[in-house]
Amino acid sequence: MTSNNWLHHSAVSFPDGVFLETSDDSWTFADMDTLAAQQAAALARSGVGPGQVVGLWADNSCDTVISMFAIPRAGAVIQLLNTRSSLVDLHSQLAEAGAVGVMGTQEDLGVPVIVPEPTKHEQRDVGDPNQIAVIAYTSGTSGHPKGVMLTNGNLHAAVEASSQHLRHQRSDSWLLVLPLFHVGGASILWRSAAAGSKVVLHECFDATAMARDLHHVTLTSLVGTMLTPILETDAGPYVGLRAVLVGGEATPLEQMEAAYQAGIPVLATYGMTETASQVATAPLGSRPRRKAQALPGVEMKIEGGELFVKGSMVARQYVGVNELGSEWLASGDIGEIDEDGMLTVSGRIRDIIISGGENISPRNVEEAILRLEGVEDAAAVGVTDAQWGEAVAAAVVSGRDAEELISAAREIMAGFQVPKRWLCVDEIPRNQMGKIDRSAVRALFGGSRG
């Protein structure tokens, strides 16, 4: 079944059920199914056809949601465009994918702007499972974002796996604050359309609005950096939440425990753009921990310390690369799988700092620094050093000076782990998914990798 089938099936089964709700309005499944079918017919009349790529300016709006279901019904491929990317990068991505046009923006991106003429005609084509449905981009925190080509089959497998693990049902409501241009946000629409459940859409993250709506939903997905602002706004207790998926960078256990005590049932989750979002998530009802369980249909293994993933949700193509090779996807992440099959991810392989012959995990350094009194946030990177090859450098958000931090760090960290360079900053550079932008952090030190 494809996203087209999910929405239409729910529209037939529960036509008056609310599918999408914003601060201003709401749309039933029947409303959304009709709007998407009419836009699909209009796209077809404008010349958009099977297999063509259409760029979509994917802000968190009702218009974006309509187009995400309409473009596939015209037989075309959705290319999700990051609204926070530079116009130069978007121009390049559209050209590389061979997009025939772009929707949702009037910006000059080197391709025609498509504005479908309103029509009462409707089109609901059903895509082939092997057909490319969506091009979604990796975060690019450790390199150039790659365009992942996800098929209808990939999306179907991902939705089924998530729904089974979370026991997603029609009575649920999912608070969506993650960006729709990221697969983590887009997947919430697909899961909810399949389950026949409601999506409460926020335009962007606002701690006050999110704290308010967390009292009225059962599910949400967020990044760890959102937890503290939410609890500072409303300490709870929150009642009725079944699962809160926490992805992005690893969240300190102290933060997860504080959220849990406030009635926010945080579940560590792991996924990639290449797998159409989550592939491992902590069990429902479990206490906060970093370990995650493989979703149904997902296989995981560790080779040379690296996590490999296999399953029907794993994409086989990037834009410009026809075949990824082995069925096993190399994640680029350092992982461990315990005797119970539970996964712990400790960071990116390419982020490991090699200083004086020691392999140092920046995440371990960050967690230690975050335990220091007066530290609000931290990021560790490796920078070129004549003596050590690479030196650990730490950017911190703190009111304490560097000498105080160095002294305190030496009491809880191995000598080789203690950063040799410190910089106090107002904010740690992060991307839209809460992941530390290590290239930007390294630039703060005017350094490069060794």
Summary of the structure (lengths in Angstrom):
residues: 450
radius of gyration: 22.3
end to end distance: 48.3
largest distance: 70.9
contacts: 1586
relative contact order: 0.09
helix: 31%
strand: 28%
